[in-house]
């Protein structure tokens, strides 16, 4: 059985167009979305698929939980409607 790469793809919305960026390059006010390595859209527990950054990325301190999917950074964000 092959294990899938657990790295997520991050895209940011700029002037109406989505473009791929490194998760750590997100900045305050950016609207972003995430994709699993297999192309599936990431959906949060409330059903949102796009978010607005309201805090700068910060390193995760301590053991990285499995649900961070290999991204050892946290970003404070709110749903983008």
C-alpha positions as CSV (number, residue, x, y, z in Angstrom):
1,X,0.0,0.0,0.0
2,X,1.4,3.4,-1.0
3,X,1.2,6.2,1.5
4,X,0.1,9.5,0.1
5,X,2.2,12.6,0.6
6,X,0.5,14.5,3.5
7,X,1.5,18.0,2.3
8,X,-1.4,20.3,1.6
9,X,-1.5,22.8,-1.2
10,X,-2.2,26.4,-0.3
11,X,-3.7,28.9,-2.7
12,X,-4.3,32.6,-2.1
13,X,-6.8,34.9,-3.9
14,X,-5.2,37.9,-5.6
15,X,-7.2,40.2,-7.8
16,X,-9.9,37.5,-8.4
17,X,-7.3,34.8,-9.3
18,X,-6.1,31.9,-7.2
19,X,-2.4,31.2,-7.1
20,X,-0.3,28.7,-5.3
21,X,1.8,30.0,-2.4
22,X,3.8,28.5,0.5
23,X,1.6,28.3,3.6
24,X,4.2,30.3,5.6
25,X,4.0,33.2,3.1
26,X,0.3,34.0,4.1
27,X,-0.1,37.5,5.3
28,X,-2.8,39.5,7.2
29,X,-5.9,39.9,5.0
30,X,-5.0,37.1,2.6
31,X,-8.0,35.0,1.5
32,X,-6.8,31.4,1.1
33,X,-7.9,27.8,0.5
34,X,-6.3,24.4,1.0
35,X,-6.2,21.2,-1.0
36,X,-5.1,17.7,0.1
37,X,-2.3,16.2,-1.8
38,X,-4.8,14.2,-3.8
39,X,-6.6,17.4,-5.0
40,X,-9.6,17.3,-2.6
41,X,-10.7,20.6,-1.2
42,X,-10.1,21.0,2.6
43,X,-13.4,21.6,4.4
44,X,-13.5,22.7,8.1
45,X,-16.0,21.3,10.6
46,X,-18.4,24.2,9.9
47,X,-18.3,23.5,6.1
48,X,-16.0,26.4,5.1
49,X,-13.5,26.0,2.3
50,X,-12.0,29.5,2.2
51,X,-10.6,31.7,5.1
52,X,-9.2,35.1,5.7
53,X,-5.9,35.5,7.6
54,X,-6.3,37.6,10.7
55,X,-2.9,36.7,12.4
56,X,0.6,36.0,11.0
57,X,1.7,32.4,10.7
58,X,3.5,31.2,13.9
59,X,5.5,28.1,14.4
60,X,3.7,25.3,16.2
61,X,5.5,24.6,19.5
62,X,5.7,21.0,20.7
63,X,4.9,17.7,19.0
64,X,3.1,18.4,15.7
65,X,-0.4,16.8,15.8
66,X,-1.3,14.6,12.9
67,X,-4.1,17.0,11.8
68,X,-1.5,19.6,10.9
69,X,-0.6,17.4,7.9
70,X,3.1,18.2,7.9
71,X,2.6,22.0,8.1
72,X,4.3,23.0,11.5
73,X,2.7,26.5,11.3
74,X,-0.5,27.9,12.7
75,X,-2.4,30.8,11.2
76,X,-5.2,32.6,12.9
77,X,-8.1,32.9,10.4
78,X,-11.8,33.4,10.1
79,X,-14.2,32.0,7.4
80,X,-14.3,33.9,4.2
81,X,-17.9,34.4,3.0
